[in-house]
Each structure stands twice: as C-alpha cells, then as structure tokens.
Amino acid sequence: MGISRDSVHKRRKTGGKRPIVRKKRKFELGRPAANTKMGAKRIRTVRTMGGNLKFRALRLDTGNFSWSSEGTTRKARILDVVYNASNNELVRTKTLVKNAIIQIDSTPIRQWNESHKGETAGRNNNAETHENEEDS
C-alpha cells in the first residue's frame, strides 16, 4: 500500500466522503521513520525528487549541541537518553528524536568555559579555599 501524505483519503469538513479521482502520485510519497538509535555512526542516503539526496541517520554517537545563553556550539558525545515526553519506550530503546532529553559528554563545553571565563564549572571554589585554610 505504501505511506502517503495526501489528503484525498480524508473526509470533507461536513463529514461527507470525497470521491477518489486519481491514483497516488510521487509527490505525495511518505517514507518510514528513521528511528535513530545510539551507537556507531550509520547513515543511509535516500534519493528524493529532482535527484537530490537526504541522509537518514540510523545510528549516531555524536551531535552538535549549542549553549544558547553563551552563544557557543560544540560537537559532543551522546551518553544516554534520559527522558522523552512523548513515549517512555523511546527512552528504553535509546531512540534519538527531536525534543528528547539526552545526556552528553560535557568535556568540550567545559573546556570552552574554562578558556573563556577562567572558571571550572561544577566545582565549588569556596570548598577549595576552605580546605586550604584548614591545612594552614
């Protein structure tokens, strides 16, 4: 049968049925979801209309993540899928989709923060000075 993105099969606003006047067309074609999982990078190409290519990510292990308040973007490793509001099964199967909450390796962002601000994120500076006072 195939996946279709047409509106021919839908009913009218009044509830009446529409007559089917033509077959399915190429521009109404839909494709199955990629369901991108975590793992070693595996990307398949899909030929689209006009001879163009789309790239389907079947597995990914890294991504481009931005820190919008600081205006910086870094490539980081994906560690885990933590939460997904739409479906808990996507968390269990570690499926990467839009709006999923994921855990990433903070090293590239932490290094950027240290080089620009001169401070280490996630460490309490008061605790270090407090330990130094106790030693002396």
DSSP file with accessible surface (Angstrom, degrees, kcal/mol):
  #  RESIDUE AA STRUCTURE BP1 BP2  ACC     N-H-->O    O-->H-N    N-H-->O    O-->H-N    TCO  KAPPA ALPHA  PHI   PSI    X-CA   Y-CA   Z-CA
    1    1 A M              0   0  208      0, 0.0     2,-0.0     0, 0.0     0, 0.0   0.000 360.0 360.0 360.0 -52.4    0.0    0.0    0.0
    2    2 A G        -     0   0   60     27,-0.0     2,-0.5     2,-0.0    29,-0.1   0.035 360.0 -72.2  94.1 156.5    2.7    2.5    0.9
    3    3 A I        -     0   0   90     27,-0.5    27,-2.3     2,-0.0     2,-0.4  -0.759  52.1-169.6 -89.0 130.5    2.9    5.6    3.1
    4    4 A S  B     -A   29   0A  35     -2,-0.5    25,-0.2    25,-0.2    -2,-0.0  -0.946  26.3-163.0-127.2 142.8    1.1    8.5    1.7
    5    5 A R        +     0   0  177     23,-3.5    24,-0.1    -2,-0.4     2,-0.1  -0.032  55.0 120.5-108.7  28.5    1.0   12.2    2.6
    6    6 A D        -     0   0   29     22,-0.2    -2,-0.1     1,-0.1    18,-0.0  -0.357  58.6-146.5 -89.3 170.4   -2.1   13.1    0.7
    7    7 A S  S >  S+     0   0   70     -2,-0.1     3,-0.7     1,-0.1    -1,-0.1   0.183  75.5  99.4-116.5  13.3   -5.5   14.4    1.9
    8    8 A V  T 3  S+     0   0   35      1,-0.2    10,-0.2    12,-0.0    -1,-0.1   0.851  79.5  54.9 -67.9 -33.6   -7.5   12.5   -0.7
    9    9 A H  T 3  S+     0   0  127      8,-0.1    -1,-0.2     2,-0.0     2,-0.1   0.604  91.7  95.0 -78.1  -9.5   -8.5    9.8    1.8
   10   10 A K  S <  S-     0   0  127     -3,-0.7     8,-0.4     1,-0.1     2,-0.1  -0.433  76.4-113.6 -83.2 158.3   -9.8   12.4    4.4
   11   11 A R        -     0   0  148      1,-0.1     6,-0.2     6,-0.1    -1,-0.1  -0.427  34.9 -96.2 -84.3 162.3  -13.5   13.4    4.7
   12   12 A R    >   -     0   0  123      4,-3.0     3,-1.4    -2,-0.1    -1,-0.1  -0.228  38.6-102.2 -69.1 166.5  -14.9   16.8    4.0
   13   13 A K  T 3  S+     0   0  217      1,-0.3    -1,-0.1     2,-0.1    -2,-0.1   0.829 124.8  54.5 -60.0 -32.2  -15.4   19.3    6.7
   14   14 A T  T 3  S-     0   0  128      2,-0.1    -1,-0.3     1,-0.0    -2,-0.0   0.613 122.7-106.0 -77.9 -12.6  -19.2   18.5    6.6
   15   15 A G  S <  S+     0   0   36     -3,-1.4    -2,-0.1     1,-0.3     2,-0.1   0.315  76.2 134.0 105.4  -8.0  -18.4   14.8    7.2
   16   16 A G        -     0   0   28      1,-0.1    -4,-3.0    -5,-0.1    -1,-0.3  -0.363  59.2-106.6 -75.7 155.7  -19.1   13.6    3.6
   17   17 A K        -     0   0  151     -6,-0.2    -6,-0.1    -2,-0.1    -1,-0.1  -0.581  26.8-132.2 -81.8 143.6  -16.8   11.3    1.7
   18   18 A R        -     0   0  107     -8,-0.4     2,-0.2    -2,-0.2    -1,-0.0  -0.771  22.8-116.7 -90.8 141.5  -14.7   12.6   -1.1
   19   19 A P        -     0   0   86      0, 0.0     2,-0.7     0, 0.0    -1,-0.0  -0.512  25.4-121.9 -75.5 141.1  -14.6   10.7   -4.4
   20   20 A I        +     0   0  133     -2,-0.2     3,-0.1     1,-0.1   -11,-0.0  -0.765  36.0 172.8 -84.3 117.6  -11.2    9.3   -5.3
   21   21 A V        +     0   0  123     -2,-0.7     2,-0.3     1,-0.1    -1,-0.1   0.507  56.6  16.5-106.8  -8.2  -10.4   10.8   -8.7
   22   22 A R  S    S-     0   0   98      3,-0.0    -1,-0.1     0, 0.0     3,-0.1  -0.981  75.8 -97.4-156.1 167.9   -6.8    9.7   -9.2
   23   23 A K        -     0   0  178     -2,-0.3     2,-0.1     1,-0.2    -2,-0.1  -0.256  59.4 -72.6 -77.4 176.3   -4.1    7.3   -8.1
   24   24 A K        -     0   0   95      1,-0.1     2,-0.3    -2,-0.0    -1,-0.2  -0.402  52.1-143.3 -69.1 147.9   -1.3    8.1   -5.7
   25   25 A R    >   -     0   0  116     -2,-0.1     3,-1.5    -3,-0.1     4,-0.1  -0.783  19.7-115.9-116.0 158.2    1.4   10.4   -7.0
   26   26 A K  G >  S+     0   0  116     -2,-0.3     3,-1.7     1,-0.3    -1,-0.1   0.865 113.8  57.1 -59.3 -38.4    5.1   10.5   -6.5
   27   27 A F  G 3  S+     0   0  111      1,-0.3    -1,-0.3    -3,-0.0    -3,-0.0   0.626 101.5  57.8 -74.5  -7.8    5.0   13.9   -4.7
   28   28 A E  G <  S+     0   0   16     -3,-1.5   -23,-3.5     2,-0.1    -1,-0.3   0.337  81.5 129.4 -96.4   5.0    2.5   12.5   -2.1
   29   29 A L  B <   -A    4   0A  67     -3,-1.7     2,-0.3   -25,-0.2   -25,-0.2  -0.312  38.3-168.0 -64.9 138.9    5.0    9.8   -1.1
   30   30 A G        -     0   0   11    -27,-2.3   -27,-0.5    -2,-0.0    -2,-0.1  -0.904   6.7-147.9-120.9 157.1    5.9    9.3    2.5
   31   31 A R        -     0   0   82     -2,-0.3     3,-0.1   -29,-0.1   -27,-0.0  -0.894  26.3 -93.5-124.9 156.7    8.7    7.3    4.0
   32   32 A P        -     0   0   94      0, 0.0    -1,-0.0     0, 0.0   -29,-0.0  -0.270  51.5 -93.1 -66.4 153.8    9.1    5.3    7.2
   33   33 A A        -     0   0   75      1,-0.1     0, 0.0     2,-0.0     0, 0.0  -0.285  24.5-133.4 -65.9 149.8   10.6    7.0   10.2
   34   34 A A        -     0   0   34     -3,-0.1     3,-0.1     2,-0.0    -1,-0.1   0.827  20.9-158.0 -74.3 -32.1   14.4    6.6   10.7
   35   35 A N        -     0   0   91      1,-0.2     2,-0.1    60,-0.1    62,-0.1   0.958  18.2-148.0  48.1  60.0   14.1    5.7   14.5
   36   36 A T        -     0   0   21     60,-0.5    60,-3.6    59,-0.1    23,-0.2  -0.354  16.7-165.5 -63.0 127.1   17.7    6.8   15.1
   37   37 A K  E     -bC  59  95B  73     21,-2.4    23,-2.1    58,-0.3     2,-0.3  -0.617  26.0 -94.8-107.7 170.1   19.4    4.8   17.8
   38   38 A M  E    S+b   60   0B  48     56,-0.9     2,-0.3    55,-0.3    23,-0.2  -0.641  75.6  79.8 -83.4 141.8   22.6    5.3   19.8
   39   39 A G  S    S-     0   0   28     21,-1.7     3,-0.1    -2,-0.3    20,-0.0  -0.929  82.8 -17.3 153.4-173.4   25.7    3.6   18.5
   40   40 A A  S    S-     0   0   68     -2,-0.3     0, 0.0     1,-0.1     0, 0.0  -0.315  86.5 -84.5 -60.2 141.8   28.5    3.8   15.9
   41   41 A K        +     0   0  134     17,-0.1     2,-0.4     1,-0.0    19,-0.2  -0.204  55.1 169.4 -57.4 123.5   27.6    6.2   13.1
   42   42 A R  E     +D   59   0B  97     17,-2.3    16,-2.6    -3,-0.1    17,-1.7  -0.931   4.5 174.8-138.7 112.8   25.5    4.6   10.4
   43   43 A I  E     -D   57   0B  67     -2,-0.4     2,-0.4    14,-0.2    14,-0.2  -0.968  11.6-162.5-125.2 133.2   23.9    6.8    7.8
   44   44 A R  E     -D   56   0B 132     12,-2.7    12,-3.5    -2,-0.4     2,-0.3  -0.906  17.2-130.2-111.8 143.9   21.9    5.8    4.7
   45   45 A T  E     -D   55   0B  89     -2,-0.4     2,-0.4    10,-0.2    10,-0.2  -0.689  16.0-159.7 -92.6 146.4   21.2    8.0    1.7
   46   46 A V  E     -D   54   0B  28      8,-2.8     8,-2.5    -2,-0.3     2,-0.4  -0.994  15.4-133.7-125.4 125.2   17.7    8.4    0.3
   47   47 A R  E     -D   53   0B 153     -2,-0.4     6,-0.2     6,-0.2     2,-0.2  -0.660  30.8-175.3 -80.0 129.7   17.2    9.6   -3.3
   48   48 A T    >   -     0   0   16      4,-3.0     3,-1.3    -2,-0.4     4,-0.2  -0.527  37.4 -55.6-115.2-176.2   14.5   12.2   -3.4
   49   49 A M  G >  S+     0   0  104      1,-0.3     3,-0.7     2,-0.2    -1,-0.2  -0.290 122.0  28.1 -64.8 143.5   12.7   14.1   -6.2
   50   50 A G  G 3  S-     0   0   73      1,-0.2    -1,-0.3    -3,-0.1     3,-0.1   0.566 127.9 -78.1  82.7   8.4   15.0   16.0   -8.5
   51   51 A G  G <  S+     0   0   39     -3,-1.3    -1,-0.2     1,-0.2    -2,-0.2   0.588  91.5 143.3  77.2   8.4   17.8   13.6   -7.9
   52   52 A N    <   -     0   0  103     -3,-0.7    -4,-3.0    -4,-0.2     2,-0.4  -0.315  43.1-128.3 -76.4 166.6   18.7   15.2   -4.6
   53   53 A L  E     - D   0  47B  95     -6,-0.2     2,-0.3    -3,-0.1    -6,-0.2  -0.930  15.8-166.7-120.9 141.2   19.8   13.2   -1.6
   54   54 A K  E     - D   0  46B 107     -8,-2.5    -8,-2.8    -2,-0.4     2,-0.6  -0.894  20.2-134.0-115.2 154.8   18.6   13.1    2.0
   55   55 A F  E     - D   0  45B 132     -2,-0.3     2,-0.6   -10,-0.2   -10,-0.2  -0.943  11.8-158.4-116.5 117.9   20.6   11.4    4.7
   56   56 A R  E     - D   0  44B  64    -12,-3.5   -12,-2.7    -2,-0.6     2,-0.8  -0.853  10.0-147.7 -96.3 117.4   18.9    9.0    7.2
   57   57 A A  E     + D   0  43B  22     -2,-0.6   -14,-0.2   -14,-0.2     3,-0.1  -0.761  23.2 171.0 -85.4 112.4   20.8    8.6   10.4
   58   58 A L  E    S+     0   0B  56    -16,-2.6   -21,-2.4    -2,-0.8     2,-0.3   0.802  73.2  13.2 -89.2 -34.3   20.1    5.1   11.6
   59   59 A R  E     +bD  37  42B  94    -17,-1.7   -17,-2.3   -23,-0.2    -1,-0.3  -0.996  68.1 179.5-140.9 141.4   22.7    5.2   14.4
   60   60 A L  E     +b   38   0B  44    -23,-2.1   -21,-1.7    -2,-0.3   -20,-0.1  -0.991  18.5 176.2-138.9 147.6   24.6    8.2   15.9
   61   61 A D  S    S+     0   0   65     -2,-0.3    17,-2.7   -23,-0.2     2,-0.3   0.490  73.3  38.1-123.7 -11.7   27.1    8.6   18.7
   62   62 A T  E     +E   77   0C  39     15,-0.3     2,-0.3    42,-0.0    15,-0.2  -0.891  60.3 178.3-133.5 166.4   27.9   12.3   18.5
   63   63 A G  E     -E   76   0C  21     13,-2.2    13,-2.7    -2,-0.3     2,-0.6  -0.975  35.5-100.7-159.0 169.4   26.0   15.5   17.8
   64   64 A N  E     -E   75   0C 123     -2,-0.3     2,-0.4    11,-0.2    11,-0.2  -0.881  42.2-174.6 -99.0 116.1   26.2   19.3   17.6
   65   65 A F  E     -E   74   0C  48      9,-2.6     9,-2.6    -2,-0.6     2,-0.3  -0.933   8.4-153.0-121.1 135.8   25.0   20.9   20.8
   66   66 A S  E     -E   73   0C  83     -2,-0.4     2,-0.7     7,-0.2     7,-0.3  -0.817  14.6-151.0-111.2 146.9   24.6   24.6   21.5
   67   67 A W  E >>> -E   72   0C  83      5,-3.2     5,-1.6    -2,-0.3     4,-1.2  -0.903  21.1-170.0-109.5  94.5   24.6   26.6   24.7
   68   68 A S  T 345S+     0   0  108     -2,-0.7     3,-0.2     1,-0.3    -1,-0.2   0.841  77.9  55.5 -66.1 -36.1   22.3   29.4   23.6
   69   69 A S  T 345S+     0   0   94      1,-0.2    -1,-0.3    -3,-0.1    -2,-0.0   0.825 117.3  37.8 -67.6 -26.5   22.8   31.8   26.5
   70   70 A E  T <45S-     0   0   64     -3,-0.8    -1,-0.2     2,-0.2    -2,-0.2   0.557 106.5-128.5 -97.3 -11.9   26.6   31.7   25.8
   71   71 A G  T  <5 +     0   0   69     -4,-1.2     2,-0.3     1,-0.2    -3,-0.2   0.876  64.2 124.9  68.5  39.2   26.2   31.7   22.0
   72   72 A T  E   < -E   67   0C  11     -5,-1.6    -5,-3.2     2,-0.0     2,-0.4  -0.950  41.5-163.3-131.9 151.2   28.5   28.7   21.5
   73   73 A T  E     +E   66   0C  65     -2,-0.3     2,-0.3    -7,-0.3    -7,-0.2  -0.999  11.8 177.1-134.0 135.1   28.1   25.3   19.8
   74   74 A R  E     -E   65   0C  95     -9,-2.6    -9,-2.6    -2,-0.4     2,-0.5  -0.984  33.3-114.3-137.9 150.0   30.4   22.3   20.3
   75   75 A K  E     +E   64   0C 133     -2,-0.3     2,-0.3   -11,-0.2   -11,-0.2  -0.707  45.5 175.7 -81.6 127.3   30.4   18.7   19.0
   76   76 A A  E     -E   63   0C   4    -13,-2.7   -13,-2.2    -2,-0.5     2,-0.3  -0.939  32.8-105.1-136.7 157.2   29.9   16.3   21.9
   77   77 A R  E     -E   62   0C 130     -2,-0.3    28,-2.4   -15,-0.2     2,-0.5  -0.583  31.9-127.8 -80.7 138.8   29.4   12.6   22.5
   78   78 A I  E     +F  104   0D  16    -17,-2.7    26,-0.2    -2,-0.3     3,-0.1  -0.774  29.0 175.7 -88.5 126.0   25.9   11.3   23.3
   79   79 A L  E     -     0   0D  65     24,-3.0     2,-0.3    -2,-0.5    25,-0.2   0.840  55.6 -18.3 -98.1 -42.3   25.9    9.3   26.5
   80   80 A D  E     -F  103   0D  48     23,-1.6    23,-3.2   -42,-0.0     2,-0.6  -0.994  51.4-114.8-163.7 154.8   22.3    8.4   27.2
   81   81 A V  E     +F  102   0D   2     -2,-0.3    21,-0.2    10,-0.2    13,-0.1  -0.911  35.5 176.1 -95.9 117.9   18.6    9.2   26.5
   82   82 A V  E     -     0   0D  77     19,-2.3     2,-0.3    -2,-0.6    20,-0.2   0.878  56.0  -0.4 -93.7 -42.9   17.3   10.3   29.9
   83   83 A Y  E     -F  101   0D 128     18,-1.9    18,-2.9     7,-0.1     2,-0.3  -0.999  46.4-173.1-153.0 145.5   13.6   11.4   29.2
   84   84 A N        -     0   0    5     -2,-0.3     3,-0.2    16,-0.2     7,-0.2  -0.935  12.9-157.3-143.0 119.9   11.1   11.7   26.4
   85   85 A A  S    S+     0   0   67     14,-0.4     3,-0.1    -2,-0.3    -1,-0.1   0.798  90.7  53.0 -67.0 -28.4    7.8   13.3   27.0
   86   86 A S  S    S-     0   0   93      1,-0.3     2,-0.3     2,-0.0    -1,-0.2   0.860 122.3  -0.1 -80.0 -34.1    6.1   11.6   24.1
   87   87 A N    >>  -     0   0   77     -3,-0.2     3,-0.6     1,-0.1     4,-0.6  -0.916  45.5-150.7-162.3 127.5    6.9    7.9   24.9
   88   88 A N  H >> S+     0   0  124     -2,-0.3     4,-2.1     1,-0.2     3,-0.6   0.762  98.2  67.2 -70.1 -24.8    8.8    6.0   27.6
   89   89 A E  H 3> S+     0   0  105      1,-0.2     4,-2.6     2,-0.2    -1,-0.2   0.847  92.8  59.8 -65.8 -30.7    9.6    3.3   25.1
   90   90 A L  H <4>S+     0   0   32     -3,-0.6     5,-2.7     1,-0.2    -1,-0.2   0.817 106.8  47.4 -66.1 -28.8   11.8    5.8   23.2
   91   91 A V  H X<5S+     0   0   32     -4,-0.6     3,-0.9    -3,-0.6   -10,-0.2   0.923 111.8  49.2 -74.3 -44.8   13.9    6.1   26.4
   92   92 A R  H 3<5S+     0   0  177     -4,-2.1    -2,-0.2     1,-0.3    -3,-0.1   0.897 117.2  40.4 -63.5 -39.2   14.1    2.4   27.0
   93   93 A T  T 3<5S-     0   0   44     -4,-2.6   -55,-0.3    -5,-0.2    -1,-0.3   0.433 108.9-124.9 -89.4  -0.2   15.2    1.7   23.4
   94   94 A K  T < 5 +     0   0   84     -3,-0.9   -56,-0.9     1,-0.2     2,-0.5   0.912  44.5 174.5  56.6  48.7   17.5    4.8   23.4
   95   95 A T  B   < -C   37   0B   2     -5,-2.7     2,-0.7   -58,-0.2   -58,-0.3  -0.750  26.3-137.3 -88.2 129.9   15.9    6.3   20.3
   96   96 A L        +     0   0   26    -60,-3.6   -60,-0.5    -2,-0.5     2,-0.3  -0.790  39.0 151.2 -92.4 114.4   17.1    9.8   19.4
   97   97 A V    >   -     0   0   59     -2,-0.7     3,-1.5   -62,-0.1     2,-0.0  -0.883  52.1 -73.0-134.4 167.9   14.3   12.1   18.4
   98   98 A K  T 3  S+     0   0  200     -2,-0.3     3,-0.1     1,-0.2    -1,-0.0  -0.342 116.3  17.4 -60.8 140.6   13.5   15.8   18.5
   99   99 A N  T 3  S+     0   0  134      1,-0.3   -14,-0.4   -15,-0.1     2,-0.3   0.518  88.3 140.6  73.4   8.7   12.8   17.2   22.0
  100  100 A A    <   -     0   0   18     -3,-1.5     2,-0.6   -16,-0.1    -1,-0.3  -0.611  54.9-125.7 -77.9 141.9   14.3   14.2   23.7
  101  101 A I  E     +F   83   0D  90    -18,-2.9   -19,-2.3    -2,-0.3   -18,-1.9  -0.811  39.6 178.1 -88.3 119.2   16.3   15.0   26.9
  102  102 A I  E     -F   81   0D  46     -2,-0.6     2,-0.5   -21,-0.2   -21,-0.2  -0.855  29.1-126.0-124.6 158.0   19.7   13.4   26.5
  103  103 A Q  E     -F   80   0D 102    -23,-3.2   -24,-3.0    -2,-0.3   -23,-1.6  -0.887  32.0-173.9-102.1 131.1   22.9   13.3   28.5
  104  104 A I  E     -F   78   0D  44     -2,-0.5     2,-0.5   -26,-0.2   -26,-0.2  -0.815  35.1 -93.6-122.5 164.5   26.1   14.4   26.7
  105  105 A D        -     0   0   41    -28,-2.4     4,-0.3    -2,-0.3   -28,-0.2  -0.656  32.7-157.6 -75.4 122.8   29.8   14.4   27.5
  106  106 A S     >  +     0   0   63     -2,-0.5     4,-3.0     1,-0.2     5,-0.3   0.487  64.0 101.4 -85.2  -1.7   30.5   17.9   28.9
  107  107 A T  H  > S+     0   0   41      1,-0.2     4,-2.7     2,-0.2     5,-0.2   0.898  81.2  45.8 -55.5 -50.8   34.2   18.0   28.2
  108  108 A P  H  > S+     0   0   28      0, 0.0     4,-1.8     0, 0.0    -1,-0.2   0.921 117.9  43.6 -62.2 -37.5   34.1   20.2   25.0
  109  109 A I  H  > S+     0   0   35     -4,-0.3     4,-2.4     2,-0.2    -2,-0.2   0.891 113.5  51.1 -74.2 -38.6   31.7   22.7   26.6
  110  110 A R  H  X S+     0   0   80     -4,-3.0     4,-2.6     2,-0.2    -1,-0.2   0.918 109.4  51.0 -64.0 -40.6   33.7   22.7   29.9
  111  111 A Q  H  X S+     0   0  114     -4,-2.7     4,-2.1    -5,-0.3    -2,-0.2   0.907 110.4  49.2 -63.9 -39.3   36.9   23.3   28.1
  112  112 A W  H  X S+     0   0   26     -4,-1.8     4,-2.0    -5,-0.2     5,-0.3   0.928 111.2  50.2 -63.5 -42.9   35.3   26.3   26.2
  113  113 A N  H  X>S+     0   0    7     -4,-2.4     4,-2.6     1,-0.2     6,-0.6   0.903 110.8  48.5 -63.9 -41.0   34.0   27.6   29.5
  114  114 A E  H  X5S+     0   0   65     -4,-2.6     4,-1.2     1,-0.2    -1,-0.2   0.897 112.9  47.7 -66.8 -38.5   37.4   27.4   31.2
  115  115 A S  H  <5S+     0   0   88     -4,-2.1    -1,-0.2    -5,-0.2    -2,-0.2   0.830 121.1  35.4 -74.1 -29.6   39.2   29.1   28.3
  116  116 A H  H  <5S+     0   0  124     -4,-2.0    -2,-0.2    -5,-0.2    -3,-0.2   0.833 133.2  22.2 -92.9 -35.5   36.7   32.0   28.1
  117  117 A K  H  <5S-     0   0   93     -4,-2.6    -3,-0.2    -5,-0.3    -2,-0.2   0.588  90.2-132.0-108.6 -16.7   35.8   32.6   31.7
  118  118 A G  S  <<S+     0   0   67     -4,-1.2     2,-0.4    -5,-0.6    -4,-0.2   0.710  70.8 108.1  73.3  17.9   38.7   31.1   33.5
  119  119 A E        -     0   0  100     -6,-0.6     2,-0.6     0, 0.0    -1,-0.2  -0.961  68.3-125.4-128.8 149.5   36.5   29.2   35.9
  120  120 A T    >   -     0   0   40     -2,-0.4     3,-1.0     3,-0.1     2,-0.2  -0.823  27.1-133.7 -95.4 124.2   35.7   25.5   36.1
  121  121 A A  T 3  S+     0   0   51     -2,-0.6     3,-0.1     1,-0.2    -7,-0.0  -0.472  84.4  23.6 -75.9 143.0   32.0   24.7   36.0
  122  122 A G  T 3  S+     0   0   88      1,-0.2     2,-0.4    -2,-0.2    -1,-0.2   0.424  97.7 103.7  86.8  -0.4   30.6   22.2   38.6
  123  123 A R    <   -     0   0  138     -3,-1.0     2,-0.7     4,-0.0    -1,-0.2  -0.944  69.2-130.0-118.1 137.3   33.3   22.8   41.2
  124  124 A N     >  -     0   0  101     -2,-0.4     4,-1.1     1,-0.2     3,-0.2  -0.713  13.1-165.5 -87.7 114.7   32.8   24.8   44.3
  125  125 A N  H  > S+     0   0   82     -2,-0.7     4,-1.9     1,-0.2     5,-0.2   0.815  87.2  61.3 -69.8 -29.0   35.6   27.4   44.7
  126  126 A N  H  > S+     0   0  116      1,-0.2     4,-2.2     2,-0.2    -1,-0.2   0.886 100.2  54.3 -65.8 -35.4   34.7   28.0   48.3
  127  127 A A  H  > S+     0   0   44     -3,-0.2     4,-2.1     2,-0.2    -1,-0.2   0.898 107.4  50.5 -65.9 -37.7   35.3   24.4   49.2
  128  128 A E  H  X S+     0   0   91     -4,-1.1     4,-1.8     2,-0.2    -2,-0.2   0.925 113.0  44.5 -67.5 -43.0   38.9   24.6   47.8
  129  129 A T  H  X S+     0   0   73     -4,-1.9     4,-1.8     1,-0.2    -1,-0.2   0.872 111.3  55.2 -69.5 -33.3   39.7   27.8   49.7
  130  130 A H  H  X S+     0   0  100     -4,-2.2     4,-1.6    -5,-0.2    -2,-0.2   0.903 107.4  49.2 -65.2 -39.2   38.1   26.3   52.9
  131  131 A E  H  X S+     0   0  112     -4,-2.1     4,-1.7     1,-0.2    -1,-0.2   0.896 109.1  52.9 -67.4 -37.6   40.4   23.2   52.6
  132  132 A N  H  X S+     0   0  101     -4,-1.8     4,-1.4     1,-0.2    -1,-0.2   0.865 107.0  52.0 -65.7 -36.1   43.4   25.4   52.2
  133  133 A E  H  < S+     0   0  129     -4,-1.8    -1,-0.2     1,-0.2    -2,-0.2   0.882 108.2  51.3 -67.7 -36.4   42.6   27.4   55.4
  134  134 A E  H  < S+     0   0  127     -4,-1.6    -2,-0.2     1,-0.2    -1,-0.2   0.861 106.8  54.6 -68.9 -34.4   42.3   24.2   57.4
  135  135 A D  H  <        0   0  132     -4,-1.7    -1,-0.2    -5,-0.1    -2,-0.2   0.866 360.0 360.0 -67.4 -35.0   45.7   23.0   56.2
  136  136 A S     <        0   0  130     -4,-1.4    -3,-0.0     0, 0.0    -4,-0.0  -0.053 360.0 360.0 -87.5 360.0   47.5   26.1   57.3
